[in-house]
Amino acid sequence: MLFAMLGSLYAQDTTPTEAAPSMIPVAGDFTGAILFGRGNFLNSGIYAPPAPYVSGSTGYWTVPGNSPYNNTVGTDQNTVSNIVGAEMRYFITDQIALKLSGGAILRNTPESANLPGVIDPNVPTAAWIPDYAAVVADNRSDININLGGEYHFATKYNRLSPYAGLNIPFYYGRHSQYDPTINYSQAPFDPSYQLDVGIRHTEQIGFGIQAVAGVDYYLMEGFYFGFEIKPISYVYAYSQKIPAPGLESLEANNYSWSFFSQTFLKIGFRF
């Protein structure tokens, strides 16, 4: 559909004149767009460390050693139907624009302790009040912010605006969990009386620098389709896992280089 629309409008794409003025932005204009493509959050797949597990007299508790990685680039699951964020641009001159893009997802599930039920002592198989399971506290934060600048090149067409620039991405992710479940069937001094000893979380931070290149095509005044790619990108990611309050964290880091990846399609407006 997009190529059909572009083809039908190609004949109308002419050199800017008084009869056919340019549609591309000029100094003082704003543009806003919705981005489609691969997910743009760094910490997908990052989870809080598990709670200690007690089976009889044997306890198991391992903090996973997997390192963070830049999962915003990859060879699969890159779909044009996936909305990955939004961007705003302000043109300080006819050719130079400042850009801010990104998105955020914040989830919060408060904890709630479990409650034992009541059973008729004369009829053990008949419950008067059911057991109420605990609600596990689960908090997640995914944030992606990109600051950058673009230089828009002049062309002989009044609808076409190619550009190149630099981008500084910042990623933040955190996952916290706490299971308040208490085993009422055991004495308080039993080691498995309460399995989870406190809030545990994994936190991840990433930043880097990226070259960007793209083109915007104005289908009509104030409305455009765009395509963007990152010819070269470097992202450093750092994570720490804290299995319980007061314990040492397990730290890991990773850096990723990518070339001609992380493509986006845009649907945007000029203000």
Disulfide bonds with the S-S distance in Angstrom:
none
